[in-house]
Amino acid sequence: MGDEPLTDPAALRREHTPEVVAVRLSGGPRESYARELVYGAVDGAITTFAVVAGARGASLAASVVVALGFANLVADGFSMSIGNYLGVRTAEERRERVLAEEHEHIERVPDGEREEIRQIFRAKGFTGEDLDRAVEVITADRDRWAQTMMVEEHGFASVEAQPWKTAAATFGAFCMAGVVPLLPFVVELVGGMTLGSPFAVSAMATGLAFLLIGAVRGRVTGGSSLRSALQTLALGGTAASLAFGVGLALRTVV
């Protein structure tokens, strides 16, 4: 079982012909926003349903549930996206500063920086003429030289996510998943439909959302989709149960 290939060998060979490789690498590495999409959706579903559960636990009217839910949806989603934006922007600014420092070091102490390249590639197994040639090729272009130092010495990724795209992905996923727990209450208030128990419908819809988000998360992380789906459902259910319990405890106060 452990020796079975993860990908069909024939498909793998087709993906690694010179022509296909050239096309795939022509655009360079691309940033990924899968993490923001998945975790924004998870947080949106959990926090909004927690608000709904807490409000219903306190026996608040459906109109209040909707008002509180949408207030949380906008405020918490915006807060989360701004936090991601500032975090990525901070990393971006640090990257710019370190890159400028590397260019300055190459300009002022080129021999020392060349020695750093030599030791980096010696540690990778390059020796003799191969090592000399690698150092010569990399240090022949100062931009390539500096970028190599950014990755090998400072540990920066070769491509970084853009702050505004990170924020947009987070906010969009948060709102799309976060609106699910509110839909049954909106249908009753706006559409005039009677669902019997909108909270029960909300709980089932949110549970399905948790399962779907968890399954996607499993695919993104390369783990078991089923296990991830059940973990996400358990996490969301725990958060909802806590909020509902707090709502029940505060019912007399409200």
C-alpha positions as CSV (number, residue, x, y, z in Angstrom):
1,M,0.0,0.0,0.0
2,G,2.8,2.5,0.9
3,D,4.5,2.0,-2.5
4,E,1.4,2.9,-4.6
5,P,1.9,6.0,-6.7
6,L,-0.2,9.1,-5.7
7,T,-0.8,10.0,-9.3
8,D,-1.4,7.9,-12.4
9,P,2.1,7.2,-13.9
10,A,0.9,7.8,-17.5
11,A,-0.8,11.1,-16.6
12,L,2.4,12.1,-14.7
13,R,4.6,11.5,-17.7
14,R,2.2,13.5,-19.9
15,E,2.5,16.4,-17.5
16,H,6.3,16.4,-17.7
17,T,7.0,16.5,-21.4
18,P,9.3,19.4,-22.4
19,E,6.4,21.2,-24.1
20,V,4.0,20.9,-21.1
21,V,6.7,21.9,-18.7
22,A,7.7,24.9,-20.7
23,V,4.0,26.1,-20.8
24,R,3.6,25.5,-17.0
25,L,6.7,27.3,-16.0
26,S,6.4,30.2,-18.5
27,G,4.3,32.3,-16.2
28,G,6.5,31.7,-13.1
29,P,5.2,30.7,-9.7
30,R,1.7,31.9,-8.7
31,E,0.4,33.0,-5.4
32,S,-2.3,30.9,-3.7
33,Y,-5.3,32.1,-1.7
34,A,-6.7,28.7,-0.8
35,R,-5.8,29.2,2.8
36,E,-7.7,32.5,3.0
37,L,-10.7,31.1,1.2
38,V,-10.9,28.0,3.4
39,Y,-10.3,29.6,6.8
40,G,-12.4,32.6,6.0
41,A,-15.3,30.3,5.2
42,V,-14.7,28.3,8.4
43,D,-14.6,31.3,10.6
44,G,-17.6,32.9,8.9
45,A,-19.8,29.9,9.3
46,I,-18.8,29.3,12.9
47,T,-19.0,32.8,14.2
48,T,-22.3,33.7,12.5
49,F,-24.0,30.5,13.6
50,A,-22.6,31.1,17.1
51,V,-24.4,34.5,17.1
52,V,-27.6,32.8,15.8
53,A,-27.4,30.1,18.4
54,G,-26.8,32.5,21.2
55,A,-29.6,34.8,20.2
56,R,-32.1,31.9,19.9
57,G,-30.9,30.5,23.2
58,A,-31.8,33.8,24.7
59,S,-35.3,33.5,23.0
60,L,-34.7,36.7,20.9
61,A,-37.1,37.5,18.0
62,A,-36.2,36.4,14.5
63,S,-35.7,40.0,13.4
64,V,-33.1,40.5,16.2
65,V,-31.4,37.3,15.2
66,V,-31.1,38.6,11.6
67,A,-29.9,42.0,12.7
68,L,-27.3,40.6,15.1
69,G,-26.2,38.0,12.5
70,F,-25.7,40.5,9.7
71,A,-23.9,43.0,12.0
72,N,-21.5,40.2,13.0
73,L,-21.1,39.1,9.3
74,V,-20.0,42.6,8.1
75,A,-18.1,43.7,11.2
76,D,-16.2,40.4,11.9
77,G,-15.6,39.7,8.3
78,F,-14.2,43.1,7.7
79,S,-12.1,42.9,10.8
80,M,-10.7,39.6,9.8
81,S,-9.9,40.7,6.3
82,I,-8.2,43.9,7.5
83,G,-6.2,41.8,9.9
84,N,-5.0,39.6,7.1
85,Y,-4.3,42.6,4.9
86,L,-2.1,44.3,7.6
87,G,-0.3,41.0,8.3
88,V,0.5,40.4,4.7
89,R,1.4,44.0,4.1
90,T,3.8,43.9,7.1
91,A,5.5,40.9,5.6
92,E,5.6,42.6,2.2
93,E,7.2,45.7,3.7
94,R,9.8,43.6,5.5
95,R,10.5,41.8,2.3
96,E,11.1,45.1,0.5
97,R,13.4,46.3,3.2
98,V,15.5,43.1,3.3
99,L,15.7,43.1,-0.6
100,A,17.0,46.7,-0.5
101,E,19.6,45.6,2.1
102,E,20.7,42.7,0.0
103,H,21.3,45.0,-3.0
104,E,23.3,47.3,-0.8
105,H,25.4,44.5,0.5
106,I,26.1,43.2,-3.0
107,E,27.1,46.7,-4.0
108,R,29.3,47.4,-1.0
109,V,30.8,43.9,-0.1
110,P,30.4,41.8,-3.2
111,D,33.2,39.4,-2.2
112,G,31.4,38.7,1.1
113,E,28.1,38.2,-0.6
114,R,29.7,35.9,-3.2
115,E,31.1,33.8,-0.4
116,E,27.6,33.5,1.1
117,I,26.4,32.1,-2.2
118,R,29.3,29.7,-2.3
119,Q,28.7,28.4,1.2
120,I,24.9,28.1,0.5
121,F,25.4,25.9,-2.6
122,R,28.3,24.0,-1.0
123,A,25.8,22.9,1.7
124,K,23.5,21.8,-1.1
125,G,26.2,19.4,-2.4
126,F,27.9,21.4,-5.1
127,T,31.7,21.0,-5.2
128,G,34.6,21.8,-7.4
129,E,33.9,23.2,-10.9
130,D,30.1,22.7,-10.4
131,L,30.2,24.9,-7.4
132,D,32.4,27.5,-9.1
133,R,30.0,27.6,-12.1
134,A,26.9,27.9,-9.9
135,V,28.4,30.8,-8.1
136,E,29.5,32.4,-11.3
137,V,26.1,32.1,-13.0
138,I,24.1,33.3,-9.9
139,T,26.3,36.3,-9.2
140,A,26.5,37.4,-12.8
141,D,23.1,39.0,-12.5
142,R,22.5,41.2,-9.4
143,D,18.8,40.8,-9.3
144,R,19.0,37.0,-9.5
145,W,21.8,37.2,-6.9
146,A,19.7,39.2,-4.5
147,Q,16.6,37.1,-5.0
148,T,18.6,34.0,-4.3
149,M,19.8,35.4,-1.0
150,M,16.2,36.3,-0.2
151,V,15.1,32.7,-0.5
152,E,18.2,30.9,0.7
153,E,19.5,33.2,3.5
154,H,16.3,34.9,4.8
155,G,13.7,32.2,4.0
156,F,11.3,34.3,2.0
157,A,9.0,32.5,-0.5
158,S,9.8,33.0,-4.1
159,V,6.3,34.5,-4.6
160,E,4.2,36.2,-2.0
161,A,0.4,36.8,-1.8
162,Q,-0.8,40.3,-2.5
163,P,-2.4,42.1,0.6
164,W,-5.6,43.3,-1.1
165,K,-6.2,39.9,-2.7
166,T,-5.7,38.3,0.6
167,A,-8.2,40.6,2.2
168,A,-10.8,40.2,-0.6
169,A,-10.5,36.4,-0.5
170,T,-10.9,36.3,3.3
171,F,-13.9,38.7,3.3
172,G,-15.6,37.0,0.4
173,A,-15.3,33.5,1.8
174,F,-16.3,34.7,5.3
175,C,-19.5,36.4,4.0
176,M,-20.5,33.5,1.6
177,A,-20.3,30.9,4.4
178,G,-21.4,33.2,7.1
179,V,-24.7,34.0,5.5
180,V,-25.8,30.4,5.5
181,P,-27.0,30.3,9.1
182,L,-29.1,33.4,8.5
183,L,-30.9,32.3,5.4
184,P,-33.8,30.5,7.1
185,F,-34.6,33.6,9.2
186,V,-34.4,35.9,6.2
187,V,-36.7,33.6,4.3
188,E,-39.3,33.8,7.0
189,L,-39.0,37.5,7.5
190,V,-38.7,38.7,3.9
191,G,-40.3,35.9,2.0
192,G,-43.2,35.3,4.3
193,M,-42.6,31.5,4.3
194,T,-43.1,29.4,7.4
195,L,-40.3,26.9,8.0
196,G,-41.7,25.6,11.3
197,S,-38.4,25.9,13.1
198,P,-35.9,28.2,11.3
199,F,-33.3,27.6,13.9
200,A,-33.4,23.8,13.2
201,V,-33.2,24.5,9.5
202,S,-30.3,26.9,10.2
203,A,-28.5,24.3,12.2
204,M,-28.8,21.6,9.5
205,A,-27.8,24.1,6.7
206,T,-24.8,25.2,8.8
207,G,-23.8,21.6,9.5
208,L,-23.8,20.9,5.8
209,A,-21.7,24.0,5.2
210,F,-19.2,22.8,7.9
211,L,-19.0,19.4,6.2
212,L,-18.4,21.0,2.7
213,I,-15.9,23.5,4.0
214,G,-14.1,20.7,5.9
215,A,-14.0,18.5,2.8
216,V,-12.5,21.3,0.7
217,R,-10.0,22.0,3.5
218,G,-9.0,18.4,3.4
219,R,-8.2,18.6,-0.3
220,V,-6.3,21.8,0.2
221,T,-4.1,20.4,2.9
222,G,-3.7,17.0,1.2
223,G,-5.3,15.1,4.1
224,S,-8.5,13.1,4.4
225,S,-11.5,15.0,3.2
226,L,-13.8,13.0,5.4
227,R,-11.7,13.4,8.5
228,S,-11.4,17.1,7.9
229,A,-15.1,17.5,7.3
230,L,-15.9,15.8,10.5
231,Q,-13.3,17.8,12.4
232,T,-14.8,21.1,11.0
233,L,-18.3,19.9,11.9
234,A,-17.2,19.1,15.5
235,L,-15.5,22.4,15.8
236,G,-18.5,24.4,14.6
237,G,-20.9,22.3,16.7
238,T,-18.8,23.0,19.8
239,A,-18.8,26.7,19.2
240,A,-22.5,26.8,18.5
241,S,-23.2,24.7,21.6
242,L,-21.2,27.1,23.8
243,A,-23.0,30.1,22.4
244,F,-26.4,28.5,22.8
245,G,-25.5,27.6,26.4
246,V,-24.5,31.1,27.1
247,G,-27.7,32.4,25.6
248,L,-29.8,30.0,27.8
249,A,-27.9,31.1,30.9
250,L,-28.5,34.8,30.1
251,R,-32.2,34.3,29.1
252,T,-33.4,35.7,32.4
253,V,-31.1,38.7,32.1
254,V,-32.2,39.5,28.5
